[in-house]
Amino acid sequence: MIYLDHNATAPVHPAVLEEMWPLFTEKWGTASSSYRFGSQMKGVLEKARVQVASLLGASAREIIFTGCATESNNAAIHAALVAHPEKRHLITSKAEHSSVLQYAQAMEKMGVRVTYLGVDRDGLLDLAELEAALSSETAVVSLMWANNETGVLFPVREIGELCHANGALSHCDAVQAAGKISIDLASLPIDYLAVAGHKIGAPKGVGALYVRKQAPFSPYLHGGHQEHGRRGGTENLALIAGLGKAAEIALQEQPHFDSKVRPLRDALENGILEAVPSAELNGHKTQRLSNTSNFSFPGIEAEALFAITRCRRHLRFVRFGMSGRCRRTFARRLRYETRNRRPPNAAFFAGSREFAE
């Protein structure tokens, strides 16, 4: 199988699995416990914290382990709003991940005013629009580093500078950026930053939140003294160790990531554009991640393209990403065609099969 959707999730790295296994079978103690069997695991926890901090160019004390990036994003926005209850304004963009957009919508129902910035046809943010939206009432600006659909990169330094110049806090969803581009938070005006383990070779169910030393923070989850009192709940030590190891590997491989992946991506894109002249590449041509391609095919329904990954008779080994709306539409179309015994367009299968080969 050719798997083309690492922006959705990546396989667990063998070295990560090896790092985790003893914590499932031999050393299953709780790091926050008072007895020796558990307390000796604190070293494992803090080692992982240093590994994640190194990947992000931060200090270990600024890293909080979470259950996922959704929790990290929610916790960051929550902390910013709680820190300044007199400020009831949140700024984000229409291109954000649902973990930010749906939390913003939930805050709207609680009386928070939310501004949703647009992007241009290349997926780029207009900094002038952001500057115009900022006011003395703005508590936090939540904007991603790299888009999960198009790979387009937002200017996080300039965003952070505008935030701080206007008295607002800056939150960044860096789930897609971590491990793919160099990150040095010590030199960036970012107050909160979220990452997810399963995007960089760690298992699902673990993430991290960077909180700048000077940034205010109130726990999103209450219930224990774990994570220096900043996130209640028993630490999932095996998964945290896996995230640490994955971060270590990503830091080692990141300097070569672009030079290795970009030529492959460009060859793929050039091949598609040559074979299908009507195809349109979405997102800025250069200001995006080197691992991400997003195409539109005018006149062709997305569910028909997605169908090729479901029809084993035509194509058995390609997996790619598709938006939730397209998946729902595809499901309805597939039920209709199944009832009427109509196979999807064979031309799509033939072209995709030739490309895969």
Buried (B, 14 or more C-beta within 10 A) or exposed (E): EEEBEBBBBBEBBEBBBEBBBEBEEEBEBBBBBEEEEBBEBBEBBBBBBBBBBBBBBBBBEBBBBBBBBBBBBBBBBBBBBBBBEEBBBBBBBEBBBEBBBBBBEEBEEEEBBBBBBEBEEBBBBEBEBBEEBBBEBBBBBBBBBBBBBBBBBBBBEBBBBBBBEBBBBBBBBBBBBBBBBEBEBEEBBBBBBBBBBBBBBBBBBBBBBBBBEEBBBEBBBEEBEBBEEBBBBEBBBBBBBBBBBBBBBBBEBBEEBBEEBEEEBEEBBEEBBEEBEEBEBBBBEEBBBBBBBBBEBEEBBBBBBBBBBEBEEBBEEBEBBBEEEBEEBBEEBBEEBEEEEEEBBEEBBEBBBEBBE
